[in-house]
Amino acid sequence: MSELTEWAYPLAESLLAEPLPRRWKHSLGVAERARTIAPILGADAELLAAAAVLHDIGYAPDLAETGFHPLDGARYLRDVADADKRVVNLVAHHSCSWMEAEARGLREELEAEFPREGAELNDALCYCDMNTTPDGTPTNPVDRVNEIAGRYGPDSLIGTFIRRAEPEILASTSRVLERVAAADRAEVAYKDAPTETGTETDKYQGSLQAWGLP
């Protein structure tokens, strides 16, 4: 682990493990998924891993002020934890949070306080979050969206938001897997080995076709 992730893991654990053990398992799973796509992130791999394990800390009872966890988590990281600004921004904007913020009347606050990081990093964090179950195991974004909508109810604020965000969540997964596949092809060409797809690409290739994504 880098110095950044060595700081991030204990902080997330201290906030989530005892009051919200399932949320902590999910966060660990999201961080593990971030490790699987590290080759496409280069120098930002540890940044993503830190944001991944911290992305849901806003659910912690001691942090929940607005009830909108991306904003509550980002404010804590900025104001109390003195976190890396890029980690803060990723937490604030993870998994299409602007759509939920809009539904809550908080979009202006969110975007005024926290600028967005680059699209590739935001895609990567969305991919990691939306391909991980609440228990931290791998899944696919279709099942993940269905699970969230079912848990909160289709007519709830969260249920409505996640259905609105679904096309972008699927598109983010597609873009990440395209980058993984390109990296795999480049590695195979470099090694002059028989062409084969990478683990993550294999896992979701059938799903991509089912979603109607390129």
C-alpha positions in Angstrom: 0.0 0.0 0.0 1.0 3.6 -0.5 1.0 6.2 2.2 -2.3 7.4 0.9 -4.1 4.0 1.1 -2.4 3.3 4.4 -4.1 6.4 5.7 -7.4 5.8 4.0 -8.2 2.2 5.1 -8.0 2.7 8.9 -10.0 5.9 8.6 -12.8 4.2 6.7 -12.7 1.3 9.1 -12.9 3.5 12.1 -16.1 5.2 10.7 -17.9 2.2 9.2 -16.8 -1.2 10.6 -18.6 -1.0 13.9 -21.8 0.9 13.2 -22.3 -0.3 9.6 -20.4 -3.6 9.1 -22.1 -4.4 5.8 -21.3 -1.0 4.4 -17.7 -1.6 5.5 -17.7 -4.9 3.6 -19.0 -3.2 0.5 -16.3 -0.5 0.8 -13.6 -3.1 1.0 -15.0 -4.9 -2.0 -15.1 -1.6 -4.0 -11.5 -1.0 -3.1 -10.5 -4.5 -4.1 -12.3 -3.9 -7.5 -10.2 -0.8 -7.8 -7.1 -3.0 -7.6 -8.2 -5.1 -10.5 -8.2 -2.1 -12.8 -5.0 -0.5 -11.5 -3.1 -1.2 -14.8 -5.3 1.3 -16.7 -4.9 4.0 -14.0 -1.1 4.4 -13.9 -0.1 6.9 -11.2 -3.7 7.4 -10.2 -4.2 3.8 -9.1 -3.6 4.5 -5.4 -5.8 7.6 -5.6 -8.7 5.5 -6.8 -8.1 2.8 -4.2 -8.2 5.4 -1.4 -11.4 7.0 -2.8 -12.9 3.6 -3.2 -12.5 2.5 0.4 -13.7 6.0 1.6 -16.5 6.6 -0.9 -19.4 5.7 1.6 -18.1 7.1 4.8 -20.9 9.7 4.6 -23.3 7.0 5.8 -21.5 6.9 9.2 -23.9 8.1 11.9 -21.4 10.7 13.2 -21.0 12.2 9.8 -24.6 12.2 8.4 -25.6 15.8 8.5 -27.5 16.4 5.3 -28.5 12.7 4.7 -26.8 12.9 1.3 -23.7 10.7 1.9 -21.4 11.9 -0.9 -21.7 15.4 0.4 -21.4 14.5 4.0 -18.5 12.3 3.4 -16.6 14.8 1.2 -17.1 17.6 3.8 -15.7 15.4 6.6 -12.7 14.5 4.5 -12.1 18.2 3.6 -12.9 19.8 6.9 -11.9 17.2 9.5 -9.6 14.7 7.9 -7.6 17.2 5.8 -7.7 14.6 2.9 -6.1 14.9 -0.5 -8.3 17.2 -2.5 -8.6 14.7 -5.4 -9.8 12.0 -3.1 -12.4 14.4 -1.6 -13.6 15.3 -5.1 -14.0 11.7 -6.1 -16.0 10.9 -3.0 -18.2 13.9 -3.5 -19.1 12.9 -7.1 -19.0 9.1 -7.0 -21.5 7.1 -9.0 -23.5 9.9 -10.6 -24.1 11.6 -7.3 -25.0 14.9 -9.0 -28.3 13.3 -10.1 -29.2 12.4 -6.5 -28.0 15.8 -5.4 -30.4 17.4 -7.9 -33.3 15.3 -6.5 -32.5 16.5 -3.0 -32.0 20.1 -4.0 -28.3 20.0 -3.2 -26.7 20.0 -6.6 -25.7 23.6 -6.4 -24.0 23.1 -3.1 -22.2 19.9 -4.2 -20.8 21.5 -7.4 -19.9 24.8 -5.8 -17.9 23.1 -3.1 -16.3 20.2 -5.0 -15.0 20.3 -8.5 -15.1 17.1 -10.5 -12.1 15.0 -11.3 -11.4 13.8 -14.8 -14.0 11.6 -16.5 -11.7 8.5 -16.6 -11.3 8.5 -12.8 -15.0 9.2 -12.2 -15.8 6.3 -14.6 -13.4 4.1 -12.7 -15.0 4.8 -9.3 -18.5 4.3 -10.6 -17.4 1.0 -12.2 -15.9 -0.2 -8.9 -19.0 0.8 -6.9 -21.6 -0.4 -9.3 -20.0 -3.8 -9.9 -19.8 -4.6 -6.1 -22.6 -6.0 -4.0 -23.6 -4.6 -0.6 -21.6 -7.5 0.9 -18.5 -6.7 -1.1 -18.6 -9.5 -3.7 -18.4 -8.9 -7.5 -21.6 -8.3 -9.4 -22.6 -6.5 -12.6 -24.3 -3.1 -12.9 -27.6 -4.3 -14.0 -28.1 -6.5 -11.0 -26.6 -3.8 -8.8 -29.1 -1.2 -10.0 -32.0 -3.7 -9.6 -30.8 -4.5 -6.0 -30.7 -0.8 -5.0 -34.1 0.0 -6.6 -35.6 -3.1 -4.8 -34.0 -2.2 -1.5 -35.2 1.4 -1.4 -38.4 1.0 -3.4 -38.9 2.0 -7.0 -40.8 5.2 -6.1 -38.4 6.3 -3.4 -35.9 9.1 -4.0 -33.1 6.6 -4.3 -35.1 4.3 -6.4 -36.0 7.0 -8.9 -32.4 8.4 -8.9 -30.8 5.0 -9.6 -33.1 4.3 -12.5 -32.3 7.7 -13.9 -28.6 7.1 -13.5 -28.7 3.6 -14.9 -27.8 4.5 -18.5 -24.7 6.4 -17.4 -23.7 3.7 -14.9 -23.8 1.1 -17.7 -21.9 3.5 -20.0 -19.2 4.0 -17.4 -18.8 0.2 -17.0 -18.5 -0.1 -20.8 -15.9 2.7 -21.0 -13.8 1.2 -18.2 -13.9 -2.3 -19.8 -12.9 -0.9 -23.2 -9.8 0.6 -21.5 -9.1 -2.7 -19.8 -9.4 -4.6 -23.1 -7.2 -2.1 -24.8 -4.6 -2.5 -22.1 -4.8 -6.3 -22.4 -4.3 -6.1 -26.1 -1.3 -3.9 -25.7 0.2 -6.2 -23.2 -0.3 -9.2 -25.4 1.2 -7.4 -28.4 4.2 -6.4 -26.2 4.8 -9.9 -25.0 4.2 -11.4 -28.5 1.8 -13.9 -27.0 -1.5 -15.3 -28.3 -4.3 -12.9 -28.2 -6.6 -13.3 -25.2 -8.8 -11.0 -23.2 -8.2 -10.0 -19.6 -10.0 -11.4 -16.6 -12.3 -8.4 -16.1 -13.2 -8.3 -19.8 -13.9 -12.0 -19.9 -16.2 -11.7 -16.9 -18.4 -9.0 -18.4 -18.2 -9.5 -22.1 -21.6 -11.3 -22.3 -23.2 -8.7 -20.1 -22.0 -5.9 -22.3 -23.7 -7.5 -25.3 -26.9 -8.0 -23.3 -26.9 -4.3 -22.3 -26.6 -3.3 -25.9 -23.4 -1.5 -25.3 -20.5 -1.4 -27.8 
